[in-house]
Amino acid sequence: MNEKSASPLHNQRYWLNKNGEEYLQQQRLRSTSGNSAYATQEAWLLTYLLNRAKAQSRRLRVLDFGCGFGRFARLLAEHPSIDYYGYDFSDAMVAPLFESPPPALEPLHHRVRVRPSFTTAFAGDRFDVIFTVSVLIHNTPEDARALLETLAGHLEPDGQICLIENRLTSISVKENNWHGGCWVHDFAGTTASHMSVAVHHKHLEIHDVYVLQLPDAGAERRLQLSENGGELRATTLEELRLLGLDRLKQAVQGLEQAIEAQAGLEGQLRDLEELAGSTAQRHREVEQAWSTIQTAFAPEFGEQAPPSDLADAVASMVDRSRVRRKLAAGLLLEEHQAHDVLRAPQDMGTDAAVATKENAAYSWNALRDTRYSHHDDRFGRVCHLFHGEWVGIRAAAGSLPGNKLAISAERKLRRAEIEEIRATLDRARINRLIVHGMSEPMRLLLAALLAAGMSEQYLVWHGTPAQWVYTEERSFAFTALRLAREGKLKKYHAIRRGYGGLAGPLNFAPQLLNPPPRLGQAFGARSGRESGVRVLAPSWNLFHKNLSANVVGAGLTDQVSEIWVTAKDVYLPRWLKPSLKFVGQRQGDAMLALMAAADVVMNVSVVDCHPMVDLEALALGTPALRGPLFLDALEDHAYSRLTTVHNPLSLDDISNRLSAVIQMNGSELAGIMDDYKSRLTALSLDRYADFADL
């Protein structure tokens, strides 16, 4: 809050009364609906903090300003490199965190402090990093600037403030009235004009990151800029404001819409007030008429309720009147705003051919599907088509070069949406579709595109016959095979070899291999182990994923000090408890950050195709143990021989392979991993090009 004034912030009352459990469920709903913004925020922040701790060569003392229901407390409190503290002024918002705190937060009331004033809560305390996530956007420019001045006073001499807030804007301006009011802030220009500012622009899907630091005494402040994951470089205020024009325009448009909506709402409220008044008058007239009827006929019939239809009509009018009065009083306005927040548009990047588009029905070249793709000019007119809900296949398609189109497996596309997709493909001059997976909405879309003349359709199946025990999986697999046998595809391929007899003459025989994603240094360079080995078992607890064997095999390995498990529904021997840590399910960049922090990834599955877990770990420089995949290439490579467990049900075999990986010299391991990654990537792209007749 604004420490310079005794008056509350403009929207403080809203957040004081906001229910933390409701807000937690709201964010979960957004995440499960395909919004990956939360996961990318968490991954970026964790990577930043770990790199900061490494640079400082000590444990970081970190403050989460506006910790709320504990989203980041659960992410950071257990991490050995981070000494986590949280602050909030709302008891209602932090209630879920206090009801179920991470064990590492003890003593809880010391680590997470709820007070009206931050300076009172942490009087005399200093921190290496203070961070906010979508906190300052709910404060006026004056209040935001005052808050930053207050926070800066609680930094260690070399401390930093990390803000994950609005995208770059040229000036600070109010955008709308969501959550009691939203602003976009010109942090580099006015809101933090007394501090050095490093702007990380378009690293995240929706927000930008601002890292602030007080300049040394007598030194001028520095402005730095990193765009799209690139290196930081010197910049000027003029360049930042030029880059911020798009976000400013969007904010102004949002403000105009809010003003127009408010004007329309005021008119509706006046109409509703009149209607409520007339309905109440009609209600009184009906009651009076019935009273007259009762008086007239009481000697013959006695006291009776009104006829049922008349009673229902009166009740209905009364209920409608009450609802309208509530709306007129503004009591339903928050429900309207919350609905709008769930559908709020995201900042959109631009593809070389066609602008990014994402909505509930489909997404075209979304950031999550293109940011880690390989570049290959052969695929310039290729579109990969897949389902947004199927994260593994989506990640596999996302690593391949070409355009990306994600649809829902659960909702059929409307005719207008199919026409939008067709027009988008035409504008991008797409002449080939590589289809990953099948569903009824996918089948209907392919049929519509085929009817429109788009006949170059190549289908890749990422499943195995073992999964046919599941009704839905079996249905989709049979549909894909039927399309191949009926000649409605150019080619068919199953990642798991051996489908030739089923698929017929359209089967593509050389095995398509998934490439590792092009991560670069997005999650920082790997450092040597300090003590003990930390292994990560990231899979769900499904039969074919073999999770229990992975975890127990790691527990049998002497060098392993910590076993990180993401699944909740797993039952393990009690003696594993000292080394076992349940870190919670992660997605997207949050999972990649966890892999980067681990020393070995455990993915020894009973049956699999070419799992992205292995390839993502490879791209990060983290070795991954795997089960037998029976690939037709590179199985004799040193990295494959080192990491493959040929009997995935043998706990001893898993433990022995893990020991062999741990004991290998670090530079030698890195060398064979780099060579394997390079060979696999080249082979993968060449085979996909051959498959698509490029």
NORSUL-V999038 format. One record per residue. N is the residue number from 1. PSI is psi as a letter, one per 30 degrees, with the letter a starting at -180 (none if undefined). OMEGA is omega in degrees with one decimal (* if undefined). Layout:
n=N psi=PSI omega=OMEGA
n=N psi=PSI omega=OMEGA
This chain:
n=1 psi=l omega=-179.8
n=2 psi=j omega=-175.7
n=3 psi=f omega=-176.8
n=4 psi=f omega=-174.7
n=5 psi=k omega=176.6
n=6 psi=f omega=-179.9
n=7 psi=k omega=-179.2
n=8 psi=l omega=173.4
n=9 psi=l omega=-174.7
n=10 psi=e omega=-177.7
n=11 psi=g omega=-176.9
n=12 psi=e omega=-178.9
n=13 psi=e omega=179.4
n=14 psi=e omega=-175.6
n=15 psi=f omega=175.3
n=16 psi=e omega=-175.6
n=17 psi=f omega=-178.0
n=18 psi=k omega=-179.7
n=19 psi=j omega=-176.7
n=20 psi=e omega=179.9
n=21 psi=e omega=177.5
n=22 psi=e omega=-179.6
n=23 psi=e omega=175.6
n=24 psi=e omega=-179.9
n=25 psi=e omega=178.1
n=26 psi=e omega=179.1
n=27 psi=e omega=176.5
n=28 psi=e omega=178.4
n=29 psi=e omega=179.0
n=30 psi=e omega=-178.4
n=31 psi=e omega=-179.2
n=32 psi=f omega=177.6
n=33 psi=g omega=175.3
n=34 psi=g omega=178.7
n=35 psi=j omega=-176.8
n=36 psi=g omega=-176.2
n=37 psi=e omega=-177.6
n=38 psi=e omega=-179.0
n=39 psi=e omega=-179.3
n=40 psi=e omega=175.0
n=41 psi=e omega=-177.6
n=42 psi=e omega=-179.5
n=43 psi=e omega=-179.1
n=44 psi=e omega=-177.4
n=45 psi=e omega=-179.1
n=46 psi=e omega=178.9
n=47 psi=e omega=178.5
n=48 psi=e omega=-177.7
n=49 psi=e omega=179.4
n=50 psi=e omega=176.6
n=51 psi=e omega=178.2
n=52 psi=e omega=178.7
n=53 psi=e omega=178.4
n=54 psi=e omega=179.5
n=55 psi=e omega=-179.2
n=56 psi=f omega=-178.8
n=57 psi=h omega=177.0
n=58 psi=l omega=178.8
n=59 psi=k omega=-177.5
n=60 psi=k omega=171.7
n=61 psi=j omega=-167.8
n=62 psi=k omega=176.9
n=63 psi=k omega=174.5
n=64 psi=j omega=-176.9
n=65 psi=j omega=-173.8
n=66 psi=h omega=-170.6
n=67 psi=f omega=174.3
n=68 psi=b omega=-173.0
n=69 psi=f omega=171.5
n=70 psi=g omega=-179.5
n=71 psi=e omega=-177.9
n=72 psi=f omega=174.6
n=73 psi=e omega=-179.0
n=74 psi=f omega=179.1
n=75 psi=e omega=-167.1
n=76 psi=f omega=-169.8
n=77 psi=e omega=-177.0
n=78 psi=f omega=-173.1
n=79 psi=k omega=-175.7
n=80 psi=f omega=-178.3
n=81 psi=f omega=-171.4
n=82 psi=k omega=173.1
n=83 psi=j omega=-167.3
n=84 psi=k omega=170.3
n=85 psi=l omega=178.8
n=86 psi=k omega=175.9
n=87 psi=k omega=170.7
n=88 psi=l omega=177.4
n=89 psi=g omega=-175.1
n=90 psi=j omega=174.9
n=91 psi=e omega=-178.7
n=92 psi=e omega=-177.8
n=93 psi=e omega=-176.1
n=94 psi=f omega=-175.8
n=95 psi=e omega=179.2
n=96 psi=e omega=179.1
n=97 psi=e omega=-179.2
n=98 psi=f omega=178.5
n=99 psi=e omega=-177.8
n=100 psi=i omega=-176.4
n=101 psi=l omega=170.7
n=102 psi=k omega=-177.6
n=103 psi=e omega=-176.3
n=104 psi=f omega=-178.8
n=105 psi=g omega=178.4
n=106 psi=k omega=-8.3
n=107 psi=k omega=-168.0
n=108 psi=e omega=-174.5
n=109 psi=f omega=172.9
n=110 psi=e omega=-176.3
n=111 psi=e omega=177.6
n=112 psi=j omega=-172.7
n=113 psi=k omega=-179.7
n=114 psi=j omega=-178.7
n=115 psi=l omega=173.9
n=116 psi=e omega=-176.2
n=117 psi=k omega=177.2
n=118 psi=e omega=-177.7
n=119 psi=e omega=175.5
n=120 psi=e omega=-177.8
n=121 psi=e omega=-175.4
n=122 psi=h omega=179.6
n=123 psi=k omega=178.0
n=124 psi=f omega=-179.2
n=125 psi=k omega=176.2
n=126 psi=l omega=-173.1
n=127 psi=l omega=174.8
n=128 psi=e omega=178.3
n=129 psi=k omega=169.1
n=130 psi=k omega=-179.1
n=131 psi=l omega=172.7
n=132 psi=k omega=174.8
n=133 psi=j omega=179.5
n=134 psi=h omega=176.3
n=135 psi=e omega=-175.7
n=136 psi=f omega=178.5
n=137 psi=f omega=178.3
n=138 psi=g omega=178.2
n=139 psi=k omega=176.1
n=140 psi=l omega=177.3
n=141 psi=e omega=179.8
n=142 psi=e omega=179.8
n=143 psi=e omega=179.5
n=144 psi=e omega=179.3
n=145 psi=e omega=178.7
n=146 psi=e omega=178.0
n=147 psi=e omega=-179.3
n=148 psi=e omega=177.1
n=149 psi=e omega=178.0
n=150 psi=e omega=-178.9
n=151 psi=e omega=-180.0
n=152 psi=e omega=178.7
n=153 psi=f omega=179.5
n=154 psi=g omega=178.1
n=155 psi=k omega=166.4
n=156 psi=l omega=-177.0
n=157 psi=e omega=178.7
n=158 psi=g omega=-176.2
n=159 psi=l omega=-178.1
n=160 psi=l omega=170.6
n=161 psi=k omega=-179.8
n=162 psi=j omega=-177.5
n=163 psi=j omega=169.8
n=164 psi=j omega=-170.2
n=165 psi=b omega=-174.3
n=166 psi=l omega=172.6
n=167 psi=l omega=178.9
n=168 psi=k omega=175.6
n=169 psi=l omega=-175.4
n=170 psi=e omega=176.1
n=171 psi=l omega=176.7
n=172 psi=k omega=-178.0
n=173 psi=k omega=174.8
n=174 psi=k omega=-176.6
n=175 psi=e omega=-178.3
n=176 psi=a omega=-176.8
n=177 psi=g omega=-179.9
n=178 psi=k omega=177.1
n=179 psi=h omega=178.9
n=180 psi=g omega=177.7
n=181 psi=k omega=177.3
n=182 psi=k omega=177.6
n=183 psi=l omega=165.6
n=184 psi=k omega=-172.2
n=185 psi=k omega=172.5
n=186 psi=i omega=-172.9
n=187 psi=e omega=-176.3
n=188 psi=e omega=-173.4
n=189 psi=e omega=-173.1
n=190 psi=e omega=-171.6
n=191 psi=e omega=178.2
n=192 psi=h omega=-174.5
n=193 psi=f omega=-179.7
n=194 psi=g omega=-173.8
n=195 psi=l omega=169.2
n=196 psi=k omega=-173.9
n=197 psi=k omega=171.7
n=198 psi=j omega=-175.8
n=199 psi=k omega=175.3
n=200 psi=j omega=-169.4
n=201 psi=k omega=177.5
n=202 psi=g omega=169.2
n=203 psi=f omega=-178.8
n=204 psi=l omega=-173.4
n=205 psi=e omega=-172.7
n=206 psi=e omega=-171.8
n=207 psi=l omega=166.5
n=208 psi=l omega=179.7
n=209 psi=k omega=178.7
n=210 psi=k omega=177.2
n=211 psi=j omega=-174.2
n=212 psi=k omega=178.0
n=213 psi=k omega=177.9
n=214 psi=k omega=178.6
n=215 psi=l omega=173.9
n=216 psi=l omega=-178.8
n=217 psi=k omega=178.4
n=218 psi=f omega=-178.4
n=219 psi=l omega=175.9
n=220 psi=l omega=177.3
n=221 psi=l omega=-179.2
n=222 psi=k omega=172.6
n=223 psi=k omega=-179.8
n=224 psi=l omega=-176.8
n=225 psi=k omega=169.9
n=226 psi=k omega=-178.1
n=227 psi=k omega=173.4
n=228 psi=h omega=176.6
n=229 psi=g omega=-179.2
n=230 psi=a omega=-179.6
n=231 psi=l omega=174.9
n=232 psi=k omega=176.9
n=233 psi=l omega=177.8
n=234 psi=k omega=178.3
n=235 psi=a omega=179.5
n=236 psi=l omega=177.6
n=237 psi=e omega=-179.9
n=238 psi=e omega=179.6
n=239 psi=e omega=-179.6
n=240 psi=e omega=-179.5
n=241 psi=e omega=175.5
n=242 psi=e omega=177.7
n=243 psi=f omega=-177.4
n=244 psi=f omega=-176.7
n=245 psi=e omega=-178.9
n=246 psi=e omega=-179.6
n=247 psi=e omega=176.8
n=248 psi=e omega=179.1
n=249 psi=e omega=179.1
n=250 psi=e omega=180.0
n=251 psi=e omega=179.7
n=252 psi=e omega=177.6
n=253 psi=e omega=177.6
n=254 psi=e omega=178.5
n=255 psi=e omega=177.9
n=256 psi=e omega=179.4
n=257 psi=e omega=178.9
n=258 psi=e omega=179.3
n=259 psi=e omega=178.8
n=260 psi=e omega=179.3
n=261 psi=e omega=179.7
n=262 psi=e omega=178.8
n=263 psi=e omega=178.1
n=264 psi=e omega=-179.5
n=265 psi=e omega=178.0
n=266 psi=e omega=177.2
n=267 psi=e omega=178.8
n=268 psi=e omega=-179.6
n=269 psi=e omega=177.8
n=270 psi=e omega=178.4
n=271 psi=e omega=-178.4
n=272 psi=e omega=176.8
n=273 psi=e omega=177.9
n=274 psi=e omega=-179.8
n=275 psi=e omega=177.9
n=276 psi=e omega=179.0
n=277 psi=e omega=-179.1
n=278 psi=e omega=177.8
n=279 psi=e omega=177.8
n=280 psi=e omega=178.3
n=281 psi=e omega=178.5
n=282 psi=e omega=177.5
n=283 psi=e omega=179.6
n=284 psi=e omega=179.9
n=285 psi=e omega=179.1
n=286 psi=e omega=179.0
n=287 psi=e omega=179.8
n=288 psi=e omega=179.5
n=289 psi=e omega=179.8
n=290 psi=e omega=176.7
n=291 psi=e omega=178.5
n=292 psi=e omega=179.2
n=293 psi=e omega=-179.5
n=294 psi=e omega=-179.2
n=295 psi=e omega=-177.1
n=296 psi=e omega=-171.9
n=297 psi=g omega=-178.1
n=298 psi=e omega=-179.4
n=299 psi=e omega=-177.1
n=300 psi=e omega=-173.4
n=301 psi=f omega=-177.2
n=302 psi=a omega=-179.8
n=303 psi=k omega=178.1
n=304 psi=l omega=171.7
n=305 psi=l omega=176.4
n=306 psi=l omega=173.9
n=307 psi=k omega=-170.3
n=308 psi=e omega=-178.4
n=309 psi=e omega=178.5
n=310 psi=e omega=178.4
n=311 psi=e omega=178.8
n=312 psi=e omega=179.6
n=313 psi=e omega=178.8
n=314 psi=e omega=179.7
n=315 psi=e omega=179.9
n=316 psi=e omega=179.6
n=317 psi=e omega=179.6
n=318 psi=e omega=179.6
n=319 psi=e omega=179.9
n=320 psi=e omega=179.2
n=321 psi=e omega=-179.8
n=322 psi=e omega=179.4
n=323 psi=e omega=-178.4
n=324 psi=e omega=177.4
n=325 psi=e omega=176.2
n=326 psi=e omega=179.3
n=327 psi=e omega=179.4
n=328 psi=e omega=179.0
n=329 psi=f omega=177.2
n=330 psi=g omega=-176.3
n=331 psi=f omega=178.9
n=332 psi=g omega=-176.0
n=333 psi=e omega=-178.4
n=334 psi=e omega=177.1
n=335 psi=e omega=178.7
n=336 psi=e omega=-178.9
n=337 psi=e omega=-179.5
n=338 psi=e omega=178.4
n=339 psi=e omega=179.5
n=340 psi=e omega=-179.9
n=341 psi=e omega=-178.8
n=342 psi=f omega=-177.5
n=343 psi=g omega=-176.5
n=344 psi=k omega=-179.7
n=345 psi=k omega=178.6
n=346 psi=l omega=170.2
n=347 psi=k omega=-173.1
n=348 psi=k omega=175.4
n=349 psi=a omega=-177.5
n=350 psi=k omega=173.8
n=351 psi=l omega=-178.4
n=352 psi=e omega=-176.5
n=353 psi=e omega=-173.6
n=354 psi=k omega=-178.5
n=355 psi=k omega=176.0
n=356 psi=k omega=175.8
n=357 psi=k omega=179.3
n=358 psi=k omega=173.4
n=359 psi=a omega=-175.5
n=360 psi=f omega=-174.8
n=361 psi=e omega=-177.4
n=362 psi=l omega=174.8
n=363 psi=k omega=-177.8
n=364 psi=k omega=178.3
n=365 psi=h omega=175.9
n=366 psi=l omega=-176.8
n=367 psi=e omega=-177.2
n=368 psi=f omega=-178.4
n=369 psi=f omega=-175.8
n=370 psi=f omega=-171.1
n=371 psi=f omega=-178.7
n=372 psi=g omega=-179.3
n=373 psi=l omega=170.1
n=374 psi=l omega=-179.9
n=375 psi=k omega=178.8
n=376 psi=j omega=-175.4
n=377 psi=f omega=179.8
n=378 psi=f omega=-174.5
n=379 psi=g omega=-176.0
n=380 psi=f omega=-178.2
n=381 psi=g omega=177.4
n=382 psi=k omega=173.1
n=383 psi=k omega=173.1
n=384 psi=k omega=-176.6
n=385 psi=k omega=-173.9
n=386 psi=a omega=-178.1
n=387 psi=k omega=-178.0
n=388 psi=f omega=-175.5
n=389 psi=f omega=-173.8
n=390 psi=j omega=-165.8
n=391 psi=e omega=-178.9
n=392 psi=e omega=179.1
n=393 psi=e omega=177.8
n=394 psi=e omega=177.9
n=395 psi=e omega=178.7
n=396 psi=e omega=177.8
n=397 psi=e omega=-178.9
n=398 psi=f omega=-179.9
n=399 psi=f omega=-176.6
n=400 psi=l omega=176.3
n=401 psi=l omega=179.9
n=402 psi=l omega=178.2
n=403 psi=l omega=-174.1
n=404 psi=k omega=176.5
n=405 psi=j omega=178.7
n=406 psi=k omega=174.3
n=407 psi=l omega=178.3
n=408 psi=k omega=174.8
n=409 psi=f omega=-170.8
n=410 psi=f omega=-177.4
n=411 psi=k omega=177.4
n=412 psi=k omega=178.6
n=413 psi=k omega=174.8
n=414 psi=l omega=-177.8
n=415 psi=e omega=-179.8
n=416 psi=e omega=179.3
n=417 psi=e omega=176.6
n=418 psi=e omega=179.1
n=419 psi=e omega=175.9
n=420 psi=e omega=179.9
n=421 psi=e omega=179.2
n=422 psi=e omega=179.3
n=423 psi=e omega=177.8
n=424 psi=e omega=178.2
n=425 psi=e omega=177.9
n=426 psi=e omega=-178.8
n=427 psi=e omega=179.2
n=428 psi=f omega=179.0
n=429 psi=h omega=179.0
n=430 psi=k omega=177.5
n=431 psi=g omega=177.6
n=432 psi=k omega=173.1
n=433 psi=k omega=169.7
n=434 psi=j omega=-171.8
n=435 psi=k omega=-179.1
n=436 psi=j omega=178.3
n=437 psi=l omega=-175.4
n=438 psi=l omega=173.4
n=439 psi=l omega=177.8
n=440 psi=e omega=174.7
n=441 psi=e omega=178.6
n=442 psi=e omega=-179.9
n=443 psi=e omega=-178.7
n=444 psi=e omega=178.3
n=445 psi=e omega=179.6
n=446 psi=e omega=179.0
n=447 psi=e omega=179.8
n=448 psi=e omega=179.3
n=449 psi=e omega=176.5
n=450 psi=e omega=178.5
n=451 psi=f omega=179.7
n=452 psi=g omega=175.8
n=453 psi=f omega=179.7
n=454 psi=i omega=-172.3
n=455 psi=f omega=-177.5
n=456 psi=i omega=-177.0
n=457 psi=k omega=-177.1
n=458 psi=k omega=-173.5
n=459 psi=k omega=176.5
n=460 psi=k omega=177.8
n=461 psi=k omega=-175.5
n=462 psi=g omega=-178.2
n=463 psi=a omega=178.6
n=464 psi=l omega=176.8
n=465 psi=f omega=178.8
n=466 psi=f omega=-178.7
n=467 psi=f omega=179.0
n=468 psi=f omega=174.6
n=469 psi=f omega=176.5
n=470 psi=k omega=-174.3
n=471 psi=e omega=-177.0
n=472 psi=e omega=179.4
n=473 psi=e omega=179.6
n=474 psi=e omega=-179.5
n=475 psi=e omega=-178.6
n=476 psi=e omega=179.7
n=477 psi=e omega=-179.3
n=478 psi=e omega=177.6
n=479 psi=e omega=179.5
n=480 psi=e omega=179.1
n=481 psi=e omega=179.4
n=482 psi=e omega=177.4
n=483 psi=e omega=178.9
n=484 psi=e omega=-176.8
n=485 psi=f omega=178.2
n=486 psi=g omega=177.4
n=487 psi=g omega=-179.8
n=488 psi=f omega=177.2
n=489 psi=l omega=172.0
n=490 psi=e omega=178.1
n=491 psi=l omega=177.0
n=492 psi=k omega=175.7
n=493 psi=k omega=172.4
n=494 psi=k omega=-178.6
n=495 psi=e omega=174.6
n=496 psi=j omega=-171.2
n=497 psi=l omega=170.7
n=498 psi=g omega=-179.2
n=499 psi=g omega=-172.1
n=500 psi=e omega=-179.0
n=501 psi=e omega=179.4
n=502 psi=e omega=-172.3
n=503 psi=f omega=179.8
n=504 psi=a omega=-172.4
n=505 psi=f omega=-179.4
n=506 psi=f omega=-177.9
n=507 psi=k omega=176.8
n=508 psi=j omega=-169.4
n=509 psi=e omega=-180.0
n=510 psi=k omega=-173.3
n=511 psi=k omega=172.4
n=512 psi=k omega=-178.1
n=513 psi=k omega=176.3
n=514 psi=k omega=174.7
n=515 psi=l omega=171.2
n=516 psi=k omega=180.0
n=517 psi=l omega=-177.9
n=518 psi=i omega=-174.9
n=519 psi=f omega=-177.2
n=520 psi=b omega=179.7
n=521 psi=g omega=-176.4
n=522 psi=f omega=-177.6
n=523 psi=g omega=175.8
n=524 psi=l omega=178.3
n=525 psi=k omega=179.7
n=526 psi=k omega=176.2
n=527 psi=l omega=-179.7
n=528 psi=l omega=179.6
n=529 psi=k omega=178.0
n=530 psi=e omega=178.2
n=531 psi=k omega=-179.7
n=532 psi=l omega=-178.9
n=533 psi=k omega=178.9
n=534 psi=j omega=179.2
n=535 psi=k omega=-178.4
n=536 psi=k omega=172.7
n=537 psi=j omega=-167.0
n=538 psi=g omega=-170.3
n=539 psi=l omega=170.5
n=540 psi=l omega=-179.2
n=541 psi=i omega=176.0
n=542 psi=l omega=-174.7
n=543 psi=e omega=-173.3
n=544 psi=f omega=178.5
n=545 psi=f omega=168.8
n=546 psi=h omega=-172.0
n=547 psi=e omega=-176.7
n=548 psi=e omega=179.6
n=549 psi=e omega=177.3
n=550 psi=e omega=-176.0
n=551 psi=e omega=-179.2
n=552 psi=e omega=176.8
n=553 psi=e omega=176.4
n=554 psi=e omega=179.6
n=555 psi=f omega=178.1
n=556 psi=f omega=-175.2
n=557 psi=j omega=-171.1
n=558 psi=e omega=-173.4
n=559 psi=f omega=-173.8
n=560 psi=k omega=178.9
n=561 psi=f omega=-179.8
n=562 psi=k omega=175.1
n=563 psi=j omega=-179.1
n=564 psi=k omega=-178.9
n=565 psi=k omega=-179.2
n=566 psi=f omega=-179.0
n=567 psi=l omega=179.3
n=568 psi=e omega=-171.8
n=569 psi=h omega=-179.9
n=570 psi=k omega=-177.6
n=571 psi=k omega=-170.7
n=572 psi=l omega=179.3
n=573 psi=k omega=-177.3
n=574 psi=e omega=-176.0
n=575 psi=f omega=176.9
n=576 psi=f omega=-169.0
n=577 psi=e omega=-178.1
n=578 psi=e omega=-176.7
n=579 psi=f omega=-173.3
n=580 psi=k omega=176.0
n=581 psi=k omega=176.6
n=582 psi=j omega=-172.4
n=583 psi=f omega=178.4
n=584 psi=l omega=-178.8
n=585 psi=k omega=178.8
n=586 psi=l omega=175.5
n=587 psi=l omega=172.3
n=588 psi=b omega=-175.9
n=589 psi=f omega=178.2
n=590 psi=e omega=176.3
n=591 psi=e omega=178.6
n=592 psi=e omega=178.8
n=593 psi=e omega=178.5
n=594 psi=e omega=177.1
n=595 psi=e omega=-179.0
n=596 psi=e omega=-178.9
n=597 psi=f omega=-179.4
n=598 psi=l omega=176.0
n=599 psi=e omega=177.9
n=600 psi=k omega=173.9
n=601 psi=k omega=-178.8
n=602 psi=j omega=178.6
n=603 psi=h omega=-178.4
n=604 psi=i omega=-176.2
n=605 psi=l omega=178.5
n=606 psi=e omega=177.8
n=607 psi=k omega=-179.4
n=608 psi=l omega=177.0
n=609 psi=d omega=173.4
n=610 psi=i omega=-164.7
n=611 psi=k omega=179.7
n=612 psi=f omega=176.4
n=613 psi=e omega=-179.9
n=614 psi=e omega=-173.3
n=615 psi=e omega=176.0
n=616 psi=e omega=176.6
n=617 psi=e omega=178.3
n=618 psi=e omega=-180.0
n=619 psi=f omega=-179.8
n=620 psi=f omega=-177.1
n=621 psi=g omega=178.1
n=622 psi=j omega=-179.5
n=623 psi=k omega=-179.7
n=624 psi=k omega=172.2
n=625 psi=k omega=-179.2
n=626 psi=l omega=173.2
n=627 psi=a omega=-179.5
n=628 psi=k omega=-179.6
n=629 psi=f omega=178.8
n=630 psi=h omega=176.3
n=631 psi=l omega=-179.2
n=632 psi=g omega=179.4
n=633 psi=l omega=173.0
n=634 psi=g omega=178.2
n=635 psi=f omega=177.4
n=636 psi=g omega=178.1
n=637 psi=l omega=-176.8
n=638 psi=e omega=-179.1
n=639 psi=e omega=177.1
n=640 psi=e omega=-179.2
n=641 psi=e omega=-178.3
n=642 psi=e omega=-167.9
n=643 psi=f omega=-177.1
n=644 psi=k omega=173.1
n=645 psi=j omega=-172.8
n=646 psi=f omega=174.9
n=647 psi=i omega=-173.1
n=648 psi=f omega=178.8
n=649 psi=f omega=178.8
n=650 psi=j omega=178.6
n=651 psi=e omega=179.8
n=652 psi=e omega=179.7
n=653 psi=e omega=178.0
n=654 psi=e omega=-179.2
n=655 psi=e omega=-178.9
n=656 psi=e omega=178.6
n=657 psi=e omega=179.3
n=658 psi=e omega=178.0
n=659 psi=e omega=-179.3
n=660 psi=e omega=178.1
n=661 psi=e omega=-177.4
n=662 psi=e omega=-175.1
n=663 psi=f omega=-178.5
n=664 psi=k omega=176.8
n=665 psi=k omega=-174.1
n=666 psi=e omega=-178.8
n=667 psi=e omega=177.3
n=668 psi=e omega=178.4
n=669 psi=e omega=179.1
n=670 psi=e omega=-179.7
n=671 psi=e omega=-179.1
n=672 psi=f omega=177.2
n=673 psi=e omega=178.6
n=674 psi=e omega=179.9
n=675 psi=e omega=179.1
n=676 psi=e omega=179.6
n=677 psi=e omega=-180.0
n=678 psi=e omega=-179.5
n=679 psi=e omega=-178.6
n=680 psi=e omega=-179.6
n=681 psi=e omega=-179.2
n=682 psi=e omega=-178.8
n=683 psi=e omega=-179.5
n=684 psi=e omega=-177.2
n=685 psi=e omega=179.1
n=686 psi=e omega=-178.7
n=687 psi=e omega=176.1
n=688 psi=e omega=177.1
n=689 psi=e omega=177.8
n=690 psi=e omega=179.2
n=691 psi=e omega=-177.1
n=692 psi=g omega=178.1
n=693 psi=h omega=-179.0
n=694 psi=none omega=*
